[in-house]
Amino acid sequence: MVSSADASASAAAPARPAGMPRLVIAAPASGHGKTTIATGLIAAFAARGRRVAPFKVGPDYIDPGYHALAAGRPGRNLDPFLVGEERVRDLFGHGSAGADLAIVEGVMGLYDGAAGRGRFASTAHVAQLIDAPVLLVVDAAAQGRSIAALAHGFRSFDPRVRLAGVILNRIGSDRHRQILDEALEEIGLPVLGALRRSDAAAVPARHLGLVPVAERAPEAVAVVRALAELTASALDLDRIERIAAGAPALPVRDWTPQSAMDELAASSPTPRRELVVAVAAGPAFTFSYAEHAELLAAGGARVAPFDPLHDEKLPDGTAALVIGGGFPEVYAPALSANEPLREQVRALAERGGVIAAECAGLLYLASSLDDAPMCGVLDVHARMTDRLTLGYREAVAPHDSVLCEAGARVSGHEFHRTRVEPGSGAQPAWLWQGARDGFVQGGVHASYLHTHWAGQPGVVRRLLEAAACAA
């Protein structure tokens, strides 16, 4: 949900036609191989010399990491729930600038949207917003002629979706492929290729999905290379590229992080000097949207990444600290062992420095995580559980903070298997449906809620202004 002030940040920007070749990779449900096919296509076209702009529908952080590795440019998210419908086109235009082809990986099943909101925020919804043809990836391991009924149902369910072809995954034999081809030919849907199992292309997973690229860089490079070779040999890349090129012109505004921040600066004071904003990175903190660093830089900050696993001090001159999501529970012993950095983070908070933390960042600021000492900024203790907490949230800020004023409404996403046991001395960061989440304490804002700042760039402006005042 985007405030009117934030939405106006690019409202005056002129529309421009974008004839960007583009396509969306969808599936009947999760587990059919969208990430395999999307990453393989991105890598295969990049190997052909195409400049591919990769995108992911929804809030997921991990798949875009593989997309980025395949494309050699940032993987970005398109999520109307987090940023609003209009900003989806803005982000698509921004992320595809300078590219020859855009490939968008869907989320879950083609028509699965936000709970209770119908098709809203679904792959179908985003495909309509960017007016892109859709390729349906189907796990055909147990499919025969009935695949035609499945594909026909997905094609006819919503006439606004242009289903342009099918990609078969996990076929068993040449004869199996022939049966599937003949069935889909009956309904006039082309088969654009078929993949069999490939151990070389397997991507390991754990409790929250795939293992992020940053945690297995050498192996991830090999996986992406294998996917490129597999895809190039098994799919009709020429025909797929022609389908993408057939996408109509798409009016998008000339939105950039700089234009968004410039609009806000016109009605808001600027920081007195360049501010250093330290951003947690490395294997333990891999969850961040590309636009966050871009917005901070556009607001005048010098973004300074650092690795809490190895760096024993914050970047010189740190005025604000941003700690996003990731897997600190996997690295709790190593994070705990880096006591010099933990002490610096605690000292920054004690002197009124600005700290914005989401999910993993909240755990890192806690007193302990699974009994391993953390930074001790917040009087809370965190533990892993067997329960997955997952879903979109529409939240309200009950108190003023370094991110927003009391009463501000935001849309976010929650995704974790931990819980915190609150101590004392902090107010909640967010409220939704009677639930309390996170903590506001001095210049610290920490919660489980993931937000996308491109949908609310005023958050970035407020963070920088608070950092300038505290410096």
BALOKOL-241374 format. One record per residue (C-alpha): y, x, z. Coordinates in steps of 0.001 Angstrom, whole numbers, plus 500000, padded with zeros to 6 digits. Layout:
# BALOKOL-241374
{{Y; X; Z}}
...
# end
This chain:
# BALOKOL-241374
{{500000; 500000; 500000}}
{{503286; 501543; 498885}}
{{506713; 500839; 500349}}
{{509448; 499599; 498024}}
{{511416; 502799; 498628}}
{{508505; 504973; 497577}}
{{507637; 502769; 494619}}
{{511195; 503123; 493324}}
{{510866; 506903; 493251}}
{{509769; 506729; 489639}}
{{510804; 503196; 488668}}
{{513734; 504418; 486581}}
{{511713; 506964; 484640}}
{{511371; 506070; 480943}}
{{508079; 504890; 479545}}
{{506424; 507158; 476988}}
{{503377; 506451; 474808}}
{{500322; 508506; 475657}}
{{497663; 508577; 472983}}
{{495495; 510709; 475259}}
{{491831; 510539; 474227}}
{{490053; 509274; 477318}}
{{486903; 507667; 478602}}
{{485385; 506468; 481858}}
{{481869; 507357; 483016}}
{{480370; 504417; 484932}}
{{476951; 503269; 486165}}
{{475207; 500136; 487435}}
{{475154; 501600; 490964}}
{{475394; 504835; 492899}}
{{472630; 507352; 492215}}
{{472345; 506873; 488459}}
{{473843; 510278; 487629}}
{{477576; 509723; 487077}}
{{478549; 513061; 488599}}
{{475901; 514921; 486602}}
{{477045; 513388; 483312}}
{{480791; 513525; 484027}}
{{480704; 517140; 485200}}
{{478433; 518105; 482316}}
{{480732; 516466; 479758}}
{{483818; 518104; 481243}}
{{482149; 521511; 481157}}
{{480666; 521008; 477692}}
{{483975; 519986; 476139}}
{{485764; 522813; 477961}}
{{483229; 525210; 476443}}
{{484227; 523812; 473047}}
{{487809; 524837; 473755}}
{{489072; 521422; 474769}}
{{491614; 521182; 477578}}
{{489969; 518510; 479715}}
{{491805; 516589; 482430}}
{{489229; 515450; 485018}}
{{489626; 512423; 487271}}
{{487595; 510528; 489874}}
{{487937; 506835; 490682}}
{{488258; 506225; 494419}}
{{489043; 508420; 497414}}
{{486201; 510953; 497114}}
{{487162; 514606; 497580}}
{{483906; 516363; 496678}}
{{483208; 515309; 493086}}
{{486708; 516418; 491938}}
{{485839; 519907; 493172}}
{{482982; 520099; 490668}}
{{485216; 518576; 487991}}
{{487853; 521236; 488648}}
{{485294; 524010; 488402}}
{{484114; 522601; 485071}}
{{487588; 522035; 483626}}
{{489524; 524989; 485001}}
{{492279; 522644; 486219}}
{{492625; 520375; 489271}}
{{490349; 517385; 489651}}
{{492431; 514341; 490600}}
{{491823; 510873; 492018}}
{{492769; 507471; 490643}}
{{492661; 504935; 493469}}
{{494759; 501746; 493302}}
{{493995; 500939; 496928}}
{{495486; 504211; 498164}}
{{498440; 504546; 495789}}
{{499019; 501121; 494200}}
{{498200; 499913; 490694}}
{{501335; 501224; 488992}}
{{500974; 504701; 490475}}
{{497461; 504970; 488965}}
{{499022; 505255; 485525}}
{{501648; 507653; 486894}}
{{498947; 509943; 488279}}
{{496899; 509671; 485108}}
{{499914; 510694; 483021}}
{{500780; 513530; 485398}}
{{497214; 514831; 485619}}
{{496539; 514666; 481878}}
{{499755; 516424; 480810}}
{{498909; 519230; 478413}}
{{495292; 518142; 478012}}
{{493359; 517214; 474863}}
{{490925; 514839; 476569}}
{{490667; 512990; 479883}}
{{487309; 512206; 481490}}
{{487219; 509839; 484452}}
{{484161; 509576; 486699}}
{{483744; 506144; 488246}}
{{482763; 505186; 491769}}
{{479623; 503291; 492878}}
{{478670; 500536; 490436}}
{{481022; 499604; 487609}}
{{482282; 496426; 489288}}
{{482092; 497492; 492938}}
{{485577; 497349; 494469}}
{{487143; 497390; 497902}}
{{485219; 495142; 500296}}
{{486615; 491626; 500255}}
{{488931; 492395; 497311}}
{{486686; 491603; 494339}}
{{487071; 494111; 491494}}
{{490184; 495707; 493023}}
{{489845; 499522; 493156}}
{{486576; 499390; 491190}}
{{485754; 501554; 488203}}
{{486281; 498499; 485989}}
{{489713; 497947; 487513}}
{{490813; 501541; 486875}}
{{489355; 501508; 483355}}
{{491531; 498476; 482647}}
{{494632; 500078; 484205}}
{{494346; 503119; 481935}}
{{492934; 501105; 479002}}
{{489939; 503386; 478512}}
{{486500; 502833; 476945}}
{{483533; 502990; 479317}}
{{480212; 504795; 478923}}
{{477417; 503414; 481109}}
{{475043; 505962; 482634}}
{{471666; 504373; 483440}}
{{468838; 505928; 485427}}
{{466060; 504914; 483062}}
{{463161; 506424; 485011}}
{{461626; 502994; 485662}}
{{463229; 501094; 482782}}
{{461716; 499703; 479617}}
{{463013; 496995; 477285}}
{{464708; 495315; 480253}}
{{467412; 497951; 479991}}
{{468937; 495801; 477255}}
{{469333; 492888; 479657}}
{{470955; 495173; 482211}}
{{473398; 496690; 479717}}
{{474174; 493294; 478174}}
{{474998; 491919; 481605}}
{{477382; 494752; 482384}}
{{479051; 494407; 478980}}
{{479538; 490632; 479185}}
{{480371; 490300; 482896}}
{{484049; 491111; 482355}}
{{485480; 491002; 478809}}
{{488378; 493234; 479893}}
{{485943; 496151; 480114}}
{{485163; 497871; 476792}}
{{481612; 499152; 477152}}
{{481303; 501608; 474269}}
{{477832; 503040; 474754}}
{{474992; 504026; 477058}}
{{473791; 507405; 478284}}
{{470209; 507501; 479479}}
{{469321; 509616; 482492}}
{{465911; 510771; 483727}}
{{463841; 509628; 480758}}
{{460159; 510502; 480897}}
{{459101; 511242; 477300}}
{{460026; 510891; 473640}}
{{458129; 507599; 473500}}
{{460069; 506352; 476536}}
{{463310; 507261; 474770}}
{{462224; 505361; 471642}}
{{461524; 502186; 473639}}
{{464944; 502358; 475278}}
{{466746; 503076; 472003}}
{{465095; 500113; 470281}}
{{465963; 497764; 473143}}
{{469632; 498754; 473185}}
{{469826; 498583; 469394}}
{{468932; 494884; 469668}}
{{472188; 494213; 471523}}
{{474310; 496576; 469431}}
{{475003; 499203; 472087}}
{{474701; 502792; 470901}}
{{472744; 505352; 472884}}
{{474891; 508475; 473094}}
{{472192; 510736; 474447}}
{{469464; 511100; 477030}}
{{468744; 513579; 479801}}
{{465513; 514502; 481510}}
{{465188; 516037; 484943}}
{{466600; 519537; 485371}}
{{466156; 521466; 488600}}
{{468818; 523939; 487496}}
{{471378; 521153; 487527}}
{{470531; 519788; 490974}}
{{473414; 519669; 493454}}
{{472469; 519750; 497170}}
{{473718; 516998; 499455}}
{{474047; 516315; 503154}}
{{475290; 513596; 505504}}
{{478569; 512766; 503670}}
{{477464; 513399; 500090}}
{{477334; 516499; 497888}}
{{478002; 519924; 499359}}
{{481577; 520914; 498376}}
{{482137; 523629; 495782}}
{{483974; 525867; 498262}}
{{480837; 526096; 500404}}
{{478554; 527283; 497603}}
{{480821; 528885; 495001}}
{{478301; 531180; 493228}}
{{475616; 528478; 493058}}
{{478161; 525856; 491984}}
{{479235; 527981; 489022}}
{{475607; 528245; 487927}}
{{475084; 524488; 488321}}
{{478151; 523664; 486240}}
{{477091; 526115; 483539}}
{{473624; 524541; 483459}}
{{475141; 521069; 483237}}
{{477315; 522137; 480307}}
{{474310; 523474; 478408}}
{{472159; 520469; 479262}}
{{474841; 517987; 478242}}
{{475678; 519775; 475003}}
{{472025; 519778; 473975}}
{{471204; 516217; 475029}}
{{474314; 514140; 474260}}
{{476155; 513404; 471033}}
{{479425; 515123; 471942}}
{{481019; 514466; 468536}}
{{480447; 510730; 468805}}
{{481576; 510661; 472442}}
{{484772; 512469; 471484}}
{{485412; 509941; 468714}}
{{485023; 507100; 471224}}
{{487547; 508789; 473529}}
{{489951; 509317; 470632}}
{{489804; 505608; 469870}}
{{491552; 504693; 473125}}
{{494901; 503009; 472391}}
{{498318; 504400; 473284}}
{{499032; 503984; 476978}}
{{502620; 503551; 478223}}
{{503080; 505759; 481271}}
{{506189; 506883; 483093}}
{{507284; 510498; 483324}}
{{506257; 510667; 486968}}
{{505836; 514042; 488616}}
{{505817; 515165; 492253}}
{{509226; 516714; 491569}}
{{510706; 513476; 490231}}
{{509349; 511575; 493235}}
{{510853; 514025; 495723}}
{{514152; 514293; 493826}}
{{514601; 510526; 494073}}
{{514063; 510660; 497817}}
{{516384; 513666; 498221}}
{{519230; 511688; 496671}}
{{519336; 509426; 499718}}
{{518011; 511774; 502401}}
{{519187; 515141; 503755}}
{{517414; 518232; 502525}}
{{515879; 520898; 504784}}
{{518338; 523654; 505740}}
{{516119; 526368; 504259}}
{{512787; 526912; 502597}}
{{510098; 525922; 505056}}
{{506658; 527467; 505281}}
{{504005; 524779; 505459}}
{{500598; 526194; 506365}}
{{497708; 524262; 504827}}
{{494171; 524684; 506191}}
{{491712; 525637; 503447}}
{{488377; 527407; 503077}}
{{484862; 525978; 503430}}
{{485579; 523994; 506623}}
{{488607; 522116; 505240}}
{{488025; 521194; 501607}}
{{489366; 517622; 501543}}
{{492851; 517466; 500065}}
{{494402; 515703; 497097}}
{{496040; 518066; 494592}}
{{499286; 516113; 494720}}
{{499771; 516848; 498441}}
{{500544; 520535; 497918}}
{{502536; 519665; 494799}}
{{504701; 517188; 496717}}
{{505292; 519661; 499540}}
{{506373; 522310; 497043}}
{{508574; 519806; 495204}}
{{510231; 518995; 498528}}
{{511251; 522618; 498942}}
{{508399; 523958; 501046}}
{{506491; 527166; 500499}}
{{502870; 526072; 500726}}
{{500781; 528747; 502454}}
{{496990; 528166; 502436}}
{{494931; 529855; 505134}}
{{491285; 529834; 506228}}
{{490694; 528882; 509889}}
{{487242; 530442; 509700}}
{{488588; 533938; 509076}}
{{492377; 534194; 509426}}
{{493338; 535065; 512979}}
{{496941; 533933; 512712}}
{{498995; 531275; 510981}}
{{501015; 532334; 507934}}
{{504252; 534087; 508886}}
{{507114; 531693; 509511}}
{{504944; 528570; 509747}}
{{507194; 525576; 510439}}
{{504591; 522878; 509839}}
{{500814; 522745; 509694}}
{{498717; 520405; 507541}}
{{494984; 520157; 508291}}
{{493020; 517878; 506007}}
{{489423; 516750; 506014}}
{{486177; 518604; 505560}}
{{483138; 519581; 507572}}
{{484274; 521288; 510785}}
{{481082; 520084; 512496}}
{{479105; 522372; 510182}}
{{481327; 525311; 511085}}
{{482105; 524474; 514710}}
{{480717; 527747; 516149}}
{{482717; 529894; 513700}}
{{485894; 527854; 514181}}
{{485480; 528120; 517923}}
{{484892; 531856; 517729}}
{{488277; 532371; 516034}}
{{490108; 532144; 519354}}
{{493308; 533945; 518244}}
{{493993; 531288; 515608}}
{{493141; 528431; 517965}}
{{495699; 529802; 520407}}
{{498347; 530005; 517674}}
{{497761; 526400; 516681}}
{{498025; 525299; 520297}}
{{501223; 527328; 520747}}
{{502752; 525756; 517630}}
{{502122; 522291; 519058}}
{{503458; 523253; 522492}}
{{506783; 524426; 521068}}
{{507248; 521176; 519148}}
{{506004; 522322; 515756}}
{{504954; 519721; 513224}}
{{501215; 519218; 512717}}
{{499709; 516580; 510424}}
{{495922; 516314; 510696}}
{{493375; 514008; 509071}}
{{489756; 513518; 510132}}
{{488420; 517085; 510270}}
{{491903; 518138; 511287}}
{{491745; 515719; 514204}}
{{488453; 517287; 515326}}
{{489907; 520788; 515066}}
{{492842; 519813; 517291}}
{{490500; 518325; 519913}}
{{489541; 520088; 523122}}
{{485964; 520410; 521908}}
{{483612; 519476; 519082}}
{{479970; 519126; 520097}}
{{480871; 521158; 523205}}
{{482320; 524035; 521151}}
{{485925; 524734; 522236}}
{{488520; 523795; 519618}}
{{492307; 524152; 519663}}
{{492912; 521947; 522705}}
{{496076; 520426; 521271}}
{{494758; 516953; 522097}}
{{492973; 515938; 525272}}
{{489985; 514494; 523416}}
{{486361; 515506; 522934}}
{{484557; 514939; 519630}}
{{480856; 514547; 518889}}
{{478629; 514015; 515881}}
{{476782; 510678; 515793}}
{{474190; 508980; 513597}}
{{476644; 506237; 512637}}
{{478606; 506407; 509381}}
{{482105; 504951; 509603}}
{{483280; 504190; 506086}}
{{485825; 501994; 504362}}
{{489340; 501314; 503217}}
{{491912; 500491; 505884}}
{{495328; 498823; 505861}}
{{497060; 500269; 508889}}
{{500390; 500020; 510681}}
{{502141; 502741; 512651}}
{{502779; 501488; 516218}}
{{505138; 504369; 517065}}
{{507624; 506696; 515401}}
{{506034; 509986; 514357}}
{{506658; 513002; 512167}}
{{505057; 511058; 509285}}
{{506577; 507588; 509492}}
{{508636; 505110; 511460}}
{{507148; 502509; 513763}}
{{506094; 499471; 511745}}
{{505369; 501421; 508565}}
{{502306; 500156; 506709}}
{{499929; 502431; 504819}}
{{496640; 502169; 502992}}
{{493978; 504742; 503732}}
{{490293; 505546; 503845}}
{{487939; 506410; 506686}}
{{484723; 508406; 506185}}
{{483007; 510268; 509029}}
{{480035; 510465; 511379}}
{{481879; 511620; 514481}}
{{483636; 509883; 517332}}
{{486253; 511026; 519793}}
{{486413; 510313; 523501}}
{{490128; 509977; 524328}}
{{491685; 511654; 527320}}
{{495310; 511017; 528211}}
{{498855; 511733; 527127}}
{{498905; 510551; 523506}}
{{499797; 507315; 521728}}
{{497699; 505900; 518858}}
{{498658; 506974; 515347}}
{{497521; 503764; 513603}}
{{496435; 500231; 514330}}
{{494330; 497981; 512108}}
{{492541; 494727; 512891}}
{{492832; 495394; 516599}}
{{491427; 498931; 516339}}
{{493296; 502040; 517470}}
{{492983; 505302; 515586}}
{{494261; 508773; 516200}}
{{497026; 510211; 518318}}
{{500760; 510846; 518189}}
{{501903; 513494; 520620}}
{{505230; 515286; 520218}}
{{505264; 516736; 516706}}
{{501545; 516097; 516233}}
{{500104; 513262; 514129}}
{{496293; 513280; 514019}}
{{493888; 510543; 512981}}
{{490698; 509750; 511090}}
{{492671; 507973; 508355}}
{{492860; 509750; 504988}}
{{495976; 508823; 502992}}
{{497230; 509771; 499537}}
{{500816; 510972; 499742}}
{{501513; 510275; 496061}}
{{501516; 506602; 497025}}
{{504015; 507228; 499817}}
{{506027; 510401; 499148}}
{{508420; 509405; 501909}}
{{505765; 510748; 504309}}
{{506258; 514217; 502832}}
{{510032; 513947; 503084}}
{{509838; 512902; 506727}}
{{507388; 515700; 507553}}
{{509698; 518315; 506033}}
{{512749; 516909; 507763}}
{{510929; 516968; 511120}}
{{509832; 520562; 510460}}
{{513407; 521572; 509595}}
{{514669; 520064; 512853}}
{{511976; 521810; 514875}}
{{512465; 525212; 513195}}
# end
